[in-house]
Amino acid sequence: MKKIIIFSLFFSNFILCEQITLQNDWIKVLISADKGAIVRSFKYKEWGENEIIDSRFGGLLMDHFWQQTWPGEFLDVPYEFKIITNTPFEGDVVFSKLSTGEWRGNTLPNTKDIFLEKRVILPKNKPYLKTIVSLTNKSNVGKIVGLWEQNIFYLGENPKDNIYLRPSLRGIRIGPGIEDFVKDIAYGWTGVIEPKSKRGMIFLIDYNYLMWLYNCFSANTTEWQYDKIALPVGKVWSTEFYIIPTYGFENFSHATENFITDLSIKKENGFLYITQYFRSSVKDVKNVVVETEFEELRTGRKYKLNEIKFESLGIDIKSKTLKCNIPCDPLIFRIKVNGEYLSSGRFEDYYEYYYGGNYGENLRIDLGNPLYVLPKIEKKKVYLKPDKIEKVNNEFPHVLLLKGLFTDKYRIEEGFFLLSPKTYIKNSYLLLTQFGTQIDYFPPDYGELMSYDFIIFSDIDVYSLGDMATEMIKDYVENGGNLVIFGGPFAYGNGRYKGTRLEEILPIVIGKRFDIKKAKDTRIKTNSKFKIGDIHCFYIHDVKPKKGSKILFTCDGNPFIIMGKFGNGNVICFTGTPMGESKKEGFWEWNNWVKLLFEIFKEAQK
């Protein structure tokens, strides 16, 4: 470790900084321990010079919680550190900081007393930097928090020459451009290229916890946000990512721990030339076989090309070119790569790559929807949970009410106050934020979650909850809780429930994405002991009942109110919506609607 004097243009004074240098045969980095543990200088043997922006906030490995918008509390503050290994050939340092939750004059409870530990590893004779970030809940209550990693740098002489590559379900999204956020992430990487000097940087990130990719193009940032994490008391969540400098690529089409590749396509003399460039990544591999197929998206014709083989992959880029007759654009390439690890074992990776050619952007003629959507890879998460999950019994009902559109029309609170005038209702509101739709409150731990007798979704989409909350809700119902869902434009199909943990526990089968239909026969009919008057539903979600569910009311051949069991709890779905006008009486206008809610809630409590 050494101390050096640096000059700050922002404060016009001298600052004493603790700088830690890590180096091996390929990379040399300088980390400011008391300025946010940020990598201020990054040198790669193949580049031969410093590539990090020379400014107060320039550098790599900036830590944030995304509940604290920029700048967060970790930026430019001292970190504790412990050097594990530091020689001229390898380095390993652990930096740490306990969060205060203080941000812009306020204390955010969910970001307080979280111990952030950042381990930076420069392995011996390896051309990458590995980082492991761990979050430990040091408080006596559960927390819900989202990690955000930021890097500010550019490659080459001119920052305007940098190209940003982000893999989405629509293909590689290229910046600069109007799309700063990429939310439909296809794979766990993001990259920066400076085509003139052929310098590049790949960031490998754990796809399973990755929420969004982001670039502020004017500031030359490369960033990503992780899904919200539930941290029970004393529990630890960890993630790791790699920073891999490259030299020689003009583009990236895919990256994994096994390889980095560029798929280059050119048309010449009546032929399509497909060149695939490969180099090693984190792991050492050999006997690599590349199988390539592509499909004409407008005709459905498919082509299979000859296999490409590489005896081994290293730092030097290897390439092979195939050719075929020029097909009809656009194309989707399907690439399967398999091989062996030098140590032992085999690997197989697969990716898809959209090529627009003369067709251009991946859009249908409506200019609103993609012509082709890449298959979405299922995330494999490990959720942190308490050792025991138990339902808490209350003297009078406790309700968590997630309020979306049309909540007031449903008159949900009135129904609960009929059940008990002492009902406790905790309101949470749907908000539109820079991170999309979010609910402004969700229980940070299972203790509070299991204290509610009912959780109510009033036209709430699943993205506003996140994977963590839907997993907790599944556990809540399974262990005796009652979930009630009311319909609307952001529920069920358009709420993107399909394919999530939430869908598993529902008593209904969700069909198409936009599932609200105009009812032909608007009258609501009873299938149960509950009596109703001449009431109507004009727009209803087009869903089907699951086997074993209990249909209480129907409308236009669809279940209108349906109940199902999951574990020890209940799920009740109201599939009608308080939408539309008519001379007929809408169900929400009916004098006894609140009384019917009371009866349904009472039934769930039995």
Secondary structure, 3 states (H helix, E strand, C coil): CEEEEEEECCCCEEEEEEEEEEECCCEEEEEECCCCCEEEEEEECCCCCECCCCCCCCEEEEEEECCCCCCCCCCCCCCEEEEEEEECCEEEEEEEEEEEEEECCEEEEEEEEEEEEEEEEECCCCCCEEEEEEEEECCCCCEEECEEEEEECCCCCCHHHCEEEEEECCEEEEECCCCCEECCECCCEEEEEECCCCEEEEEECCHHHEEEEECCHHHCEEEEEECCEEECCCCEEEEEEEEEEEECCCCCCEECCCCEEEEEEEEECCEEEEEEEEECCCCCEEEEEEEEEEEECCCCCEEECCCEEEEECCCCCEEEEEEEECCCCCEEEEEEEEEEECCCCEEEEEEEEEECCCCCCCCCCCCCCCCCCCCCCCCCCCCCCCCCCCCCCCCCCEEEEEECCCHHHHCHHHHHHHHCCCCEEEEEEEEEECCEEEECCCCCCHHHHCCCCEEEEECCCHHHCHHHHHHHHHHHHHCCCEEEEECCCCCCCCCCCCCCHHHHHCCEEECCCCCEEECCCCEEEECCCCCCCCCECCEEECEEECCCCEEEEEECCEEEEEEEEECCEEEEEECEECCCCCCCCEHHHCCCHHHHHHHHHHHHHC
